[in-house]
């Protein structure tokens, strides 16, 4: 098995793994780096409940990037990169087999 074929298999396994992580994160469209936590607090003076909202660091992989300047933070960037690399590797393997 050539080094090109091994690289191709590694890229396919990495792509499948990232797709699994994307599914586990809830099939998000955009990548998120924070999530909102809402807690209900009872106000002792007035007897009402008040919502307390805070943002907590929580990375969730998305299909598209959250920032156009950082496209590598998305699943689509890696899928495109992996697909192009796999096509180029397949051409290399085909050229190598024709030379022998």
GUROFI-478488 format. One record per residue: residue number from 1; residue in three letters; x, y, z of N, C-alpha, C, O in turn. Coordinates in pm, 1 decimal. Layout:
residues N
  nr rest    neast   nnorth      nup   caeast  canorth     caup    ceast   cnorth      cup    oeast   onorth      oup
 NUM  Ala        X        Y        Z        X        Y        Z        X        Y        Z        X        Y        Z
...
***
This chain:
residues 100
  nr rest    neast   nnorth      nup   caeast  canorth     caup    ceast   cnorth      cup    oeast   onorth      oup
   1  Unk     85.1   -117.2      0.0      0.0      0.0      0.0     89.7    123.4      0.0    180.8    135.9     81.9
   2  Unk     62.4    213.1    -92.3    147.6    330.6   -106.0    112.9    436.4     -1.7      8.3    431.0     63.1
   3  Unk    203.0    531.7     12.4    183.0    641.0    107.9     64.0    727.3     66.4     -6.2    781.6    151.7
   4  Unk     41.1    740.2    -65.2    -72.8    817.4   -112.8   -204.4    754.1    -70.2   -296.9    823.7    -28.2
   5  Unk   -212.4    622.3    -81.0   -335.1    551.3    -43.4   -359.4    564.9    107.8   -473.2    582.4    151.3
   6  Unk   -252.6    556.7    186.8   -265.4    572.2    332.1   -314.7    712.7    366.2   -400.8    729.1    452.6
   7  Unk   -260.2    814.2    298.4   -304.3    952.1    320.8   -450.5    969.7    282.3   -524.6   1041.3    349.7
   8  Unk   -491.8    904.9    174.8   -629.9    911.5    131.6   -723.5    848.9    235.8   -829.6    904.1    264.9
   9  Unk   -685.4    736.9    290.3   -766.3    670.5    393.3   -773.8    755.3    519.6   -879.7    764.3    581.8
  10  Unk   -663.2    817.3    557.9   -661.3    903.1    676.8   -754.8   1022.8    657.8   -827.2   1060.0    750.2
  11  Unk   -753.8   1083.0    539.0   -842.6   1196.1    513.2   -989.3   1154.6    518.0  -1072.4   1228.9    570.1
  12  Unk  -1021.9   1038.6    465.0  -1160.1    991.3    467.9  -1204.7    962.8    610.8  -1316.5    997.6    648.8
  13  Unk  -1118.4    899.9    690.3  -1152.5    870.2    830.1  -1168.2   1000.2    909.6  -1258.8   1011.1    992.2
  14  Unk  -1081.5   1098.3    885.8  -1091.9   1226.9    955.9  -1221.3   1298.7    917.3  -1285.3   1360.2   1002.5
  15  Unk  -1260.1   1291.7    790.8  -1384.2   1354.8    746.7  -1504.9   1289.3    812.3  -1595.8   1358.4    858.3
  16  Unk  -1506.4   1157.4    816.9  -1617.6   1085.8    880.0  -1624.2   1118.1   1029.6  -1733.0   1132.0   1085.3
  17  Unk  -1508.1   1130.1   1094.4  -1504.0   1165.2   1235.8  -1559.8   1305.8   1259.8  -1637.3   1326.9   1353.1
  18  Unk  -1520.3   1401.7   1175.6  -1571.1   1538.4   1191.0  -1720.6   1546.6   1163.1  -1791.2   1623.9   1227.9
  19  Unk  -1769.6   1468.6   1068.3  -1913.9   1465.3   1043.4  -1986.1   1408.4   1165.9  -2094.2   1455.5   1201.4
  20  Unk  -1927.8   1309.1   1229.5  -1985.7   1254.5   1352.7  -1989.0   1357.9   1464.4  -2087.6   1367.0   1537.5
  21  Unk  -1881.7   1436.1   1478.3  -1879.8   1542.9   1579.1  -1984.3   1649.3   1548.3  -2047.8   1702.6   1639.4
  22  Unk  -2002.3   1680.5   1419.9  -2101.5   1778.6   1380.3  -2242.8   1729.8   1414.8  -2326.0   1806.9   1462.5
  23  Unk  -2268.3   1602.1   1390.4  -2398.1   1544.9   1425.5  -2417.6   1545.9   1576.6  -2526.8   1575.1   1625.4
  24  Unk  -2312.5   1514.1   1650.1  -2320.6   1512.9   1796.6  -2345.6   1653.2   1852.0  -2412.9   1667.7   1954.1
  25  Unk  -2292.7   1756.2   1786.5  -2312.9   1894.0   1831.8  -2448.9   1950.3   1792.8  -2479.3   2065.4   1824.1
  26  Unk  -2529.9   1871.7   1725.7  -2666.3   1914.7   1698.7  -2690.8   1966.7   1559.1  -2786.3   2041.8   1539.0
  27  Unk  -2608.9   1930.4   1460.9  -2627.6   1970.8   1321.3  -2640.5   2122.3   1306.7  -2728.5   2171.6   1236.2
  28  Unk  -2552.5   2194.7   1373.5  -2555.7   2340.9   1370.1  -2518.8   2390.8   1230.7  -2431.3   2334.4   1165.1
  29  Unk  -2585.5   2496.3   1186.1  -2551.8   2555.3   1056.8  -2425.4   2639.5   1070.3  -2333.7   2626.5    989.3
  30  Unk  -2419.8   2724.8   1170.9  -2302.7   2808.6   1193.3  -2225.0   2758.5   1314.7  -2283.4   2708.5   1410.8
  31  Unk  -2094.4   2772.4   1308.8  -2009.5   2736.4   1421.8  -2035.4   2834.9   1535.3  -2046.1   2955.5   1513.2
  32  Unk  -2045.2   2782.3   1656.2  -2071.2   2867.1   1772.7  -1959.7   2845.7   1874.2  -1914.5   2733.2   1895.3
  33  Unk  -1916.1   2953.8   1936.5  -1812.1   2940.9   2037.8  -1863.9   2970.9   2177.9  -1790.8   2953.5   2275.4
  34  Unk  -1987.8   3015.2   2189.5  -2048.4   3041.5   2320.4  -2193.4   2994.6   2317.7  -2255.4   2986.7   2211.6
  35  Unk  -2246.0   2964.0   2434.3  -2388.6   2931.7   2444.8  -2447.1   3010.0   2562.2  -2378.3   3042.9   2658.7
  36  Unk  -2574.5   3037.8   2550.2  -2642.0   3118.8   2651.7  -2701.0   3028.6   2759.4  -2770.4   2931.6   2729.1
  37  Unk  -2673.3   3061.0   2884.0  -2729.9   2989.6   2997.6  -2829.2   3083.0   3066.6  -2795.8   3195.7   3103.0
  38  Unk  -2951.2   3034.0   3083.6  -3055.5   3113.0   3149.3  -3088.7   3046.6   3281.5  -3121.3   2928.0   3286.3
  39  Unk  -3080.2   3123.9   3388.8  -3118.5   3073.6   3520.6  -3229.0   3163.6   3575.7  -3225.2   3285.8   3561.0
  40  Unk  -3325.3   3101.6   3638.2  -3434.1   3176.2   3699.6  -3402.6   3197.0   3847.2  -3379.0   3101.5   3921.2
  41  Unk  -3402.8   3323.0   3888.5  -3371.4   3358.9   4026.9  -3493.4   3427.8   4086.5  -3552.0   3516.9   4025.1
  42  Unk  -3530.3   3385.8   4205.5  -3645.6   3448.3   4273.3  -3597.4   3573.0   4347.4  -3502.9   3569.1   4426.3
  43  Unk  -3665.1   3682.1   4319.4  -3634.2   3808.5   4385.0  -3701.5   3808.8   4522.3  -3824.1   3802.5   4532.3
  44  Unk  -3619.6   3816.1   4628.7  -3672.7   3810.2   4764.8  -3756.7   3933.2   4800.6  -3851.6   3922.3   4878.3
  45  Unk  -3723.8   4047.6   4746.1  -3793.8   4170.7   4782.8  -3933.2   4177.4   4719.4  -4031.6   4205.7   4787.7
  46  Unk  -3941.0   4151.1   4588.6  -4068.1   4165.0   4517.0  -4141.5   4032.7   4499.5  -4260.1   4033.2   4466.6
  47  Unk  -4075.9   3921.2   4520.1  -4139.1   3790.5   4508.2  -4159.6   3743.3   4365.1  -4238.6   3652.2   4340.6
  48  Unk  -4090.3   3803.4   4272.0  -4101.4   3761.9   4131.9  -3977.9   3682.3   4091.5  -3877.3   3680.2   4162.3
  49  Unk  -3988.0   3617.4   3977.0  -3871.3   3546.5   3923.9  -3807.0   3631.1   3815.9  -3874.8   3690.6   3732.1
  50  Unk  -3676.5   3635.2   3819.6  -3598.7   3714.4   3724.8  -3508.2   3619.5   3647.3  -3448.8   3528.0   3704.3
  51  Unk  -3498.5   3642.4   3517.2  -3408.5   3561.8   3434.2  -3268.9   3622.2   3438.1  -3250.8   3742.0   3416.2
  52  Unk  -3172.1   3538.4   3465.8  -3032.2   3581.7   3461.3  -2970.0   3512.4   3341.6  -2969.3   3389.5   3334.0
  53  Unk  -2917.8   3590.2   3248.1  -2858.0   3535.7   3126.4  -2706.9   3557.5   3129.9  -2658.2   3666.0   3161.6
  54  Unk  -2635.0   3451.3   3096.4  -2489.3   3462.7   3088.7  -2440.9   3376.7   2972.8  -2501.8   3275.2   2938.9
  55  Unk  -2330.7   3418.9   2912.9  -2271.5   3346.7   2800.6  -2151.5   3267.9   2850.3  -2063.1   3321.6   2917.1
  56  Unk  -2150.1   3139.3   2816.3  -2046.0   3048.2   2861.6  -1972.6   2995.0   2738.9  -2034.5   2966.9   2636.2
  57  Unk  -1840.3   2981.4   2749.9  -1762.5   2924.9   2639.5  -1805.7   2781.0   2614.7  -1799.6   2696.7   2704.2
  58  Unk  -1849.2   2754.3   2492.5  -1896.9   2621.1   2455.2  -1886.1   2609.0   2304.0  -1974.3   2655.6   2231.8
  59  Unk  -1778.4   2546.7   2254.9  -1756.3   2534.6   2110.8  -1847.2   2428.0   2052.1  -1852.6   2315.2   2101.1
  60  Unk  -1919.2   2465.4   1945.6  -2004.9   2372.9   1872.4  -1969.9   2384.6   1724.3  -1984.4   2490.9   1664.0
  61  Unk  -1923.9   2274.3   1667.2  -1883.8   2273.1   1527.2  -2006.1   2291.4   1438.9  -2108.6   2226.3   1458.9
  62  Unk  -1994.6   2380.7   1340.9  -2104.4   2406.2   1248.9  -2063.7   2380.1   1106.0  -1945.8   2361.6   1075.5
  63  Unk  -2162.0   2378.7   1019.3  -2137.5   2356.0    878.0  -2065.4   2474.2    814.5  -1980.0   2456.1    727.8
  64  Unk  -2099.6   2594.9    857.6  -2039.2   2717.0    805.0  -1963.4   2788.3    916.6  -1994.8   2769.8   1034.2
  65  Unk  -1863.5   2870.1    880.7  -1786.3   2939.7    984.9  -1865.4   3053.1   1048.1  -1957.0   3108.6    987.3
  66  Unk  -1828.3   3086.8   1172.2  -1891.6   3199.5   1240.4  -1827.2   3331.7   1201.4  -1888.2   3437.7   1215.9
  67  Unk  -1705.6   3325.8   1152.4  -1631.8   3445.1   1113.1  -1573.7   3421.2    974.1  -1501.8   3323.1    955.0
  68  Unk  -1602.4   3507.6    876.1  -1548.9   3485.6    740.8  -1396.2   3487.8    734.1  -1337.0   3433.8    640.6
  69  Unk  -1333.6   3549.3    832.0  -1186.9   3554.1    833.5  -1126.0   3424.8    887.6  -1004.9   3405.1    877.7
  70  Unk  -1208.2   3336.3    944.7  -1159.4   3209.1    999.0  -1241.4   3093.4    940.8  -1317.3   3029.3   1013.4
  71  Unk  -1226.7   3066.4    811.0  -1309.6   2960.8    750.6  -1273.2   2820.8    798.6  -1351.8   2727.7    781.3
  72  Unk  -1155.7   2804.4    858.4  -1112.3   2672.6    904.1  -1190.1   2624.9   1025.8  -1174.1   2510.6   1068.5
  73  Unk  -1274.1   2711.2   1082.0  -1355.8   2672.9   1198.2  -1491.5   2619.7   1156.0  -1591.2   2641.3   1225.0
  74  Unk  -1495.8   2549.9   1042.2  -1622.8   2496.5    995.4  -1601.5   2358.4    934.7  -1490.4   2322.4    895.8
  75  Unk  -1708.7   2283.0    927.5  -1703.4   2150.2    869.1  -1689.1   2157.6    717.6  -1620.0   2075.0    658.1
  76  Unk  -1753.4   2255.2    654.7  -1748.9   2264.1    508.7  -1607.5   2290.9    458.4  -1569.8   2240.0    352.8
  77  Unk  -1528.7   2369.2    530.9  -1390.8   2396.4    490.8  -1311.3   2266.2    485.4  -1238.8   2241.2    389.0
  78  Unk  -1324.8   2184.6    587.5  -1248.5   2060.5    589.9  -1299.1   1961.7    485.6  -1219.9   1888.3    426.4
  79  Unk  -1431.0   1959.0    462.3  -1485.0   1867.1    361.8  -1435.2   1905.1    221.9  -1398.0   1817.7    143.7
  80  Unk  -1434.5   2033.9    190.6  -1384.3   2079.0     60.1  -1235.5   2048.8     48.2  -1191.1   1997.7    -54.6
  81  Unk  -1159.3   2079.1    149.9  -1015.7   2053.1    148.7   -986.3   1903.6    136.0   -898.3   1863.6     59.9
  82  Unk  -1059.1   1822.5    209.7  -1040.4   1678.4    205.4  -1081.3   1620.7     70.0  -1014.3   1531.7     17.6
  83  Unk  -1190.0   1670.7     13.9  -1236.1   1621.4   -116.7  -1136.5   1654.0   -227.0  -1104.0   1568.5   -309.3
  84  Unk  -1088.3   1777.1   -228.5   -989.0   1814.5   -329.5   -859.9   1733.9   -313.1   -800.5   1689.8   -411.5
  85  Unk   -817.6   1715.4   -189.4   -696.1   1636.0   -164.9   -715.2   1491.5   -208.4   -624.1   1431.5   -265.6
  86  Unk   -832.9   1434.9   -181.8   -859.6   1296.9   -220.5   -859.7   1282.1   -372.4   -809.4   1183.0   -425.3
  87  Unk   -915.8   1380.1   -442.4   -915.1   1375.4   -588.9   -773.1   1383.8   -642.2   -736.4   1307.9   -731.9
  88  Unk   -692.8   1474.7   -588.7   -553.4   1485.9   -633.3   -473.2   1360.0   -601.1   -390.9   1316.0   -681.3
  89  Unk   -497.2   1303.4   -485.2   -427.2   1180.8   -447.7   -467.9   1067.0   -540.2   -383.9    986.2   -580.0
  90  Unk   -596.8   1060.0   -574.7   -642.8    954.7   -664.9   -577.2    969.3   -802.4   -542.3    869.4   -865.3
  91  Unk   -560.4   1092.1   -848.8   -489.6   1113.7   -975.9   -344.7   1068.8   -966.3   -292.0   1008.0  -1059.5
  92  Unk   -279.4   1098.7   -853.3   -140.3   1054.7   -833.2   -130.5    902.3   -835.4    -40.3    845.6   -897.1
  93  Unk   -224.5    837.1   -767.4   -223.9    690.4   -763.6   -246.0    635.3   -903.3   -181.1    538.3   -942.4
  94  Unk   -336.0    695.2   -978.7   -364.2    649.1  -1114.6   -242.3    669.2  -1205.0   -209.1    581.4  -1284.6
  95  Unk   -175.1    784.9  -1192.9    -54.4    809.6  -1271.6     56.5    712.9  -1235.5    129.4    664.7  -1322.3
  96  Unk     68.5    685.3  -1107.4    173.0    593.4  -1060.9    147.2    450.9  -1112.5    241.4    380.4  -1148.6
  97  Unk     22.4    409.3  -1115.9     -8.2    274.0  -1163.0      9.1    262.6  -1314.8     40.8    154.8  -1365.1
  98  Unk    -11.5    372.4  -1387.9      8.9    368.4  -1533.5    156.3    366.6  -1571.4    191.4    317.7  -1678.8
  99  Unk    242.0    418.3  -1486.2    385.6    420.9  -1514.9    449.1    284.2  -1497.5    553.8    257.3  -1556.4
 100  Unk    389.7    199.0  -1419.7    451.5     69.0  -1393.9    418.3    -30.0  -1498.3    462.8   -144.6  -1491.1
***
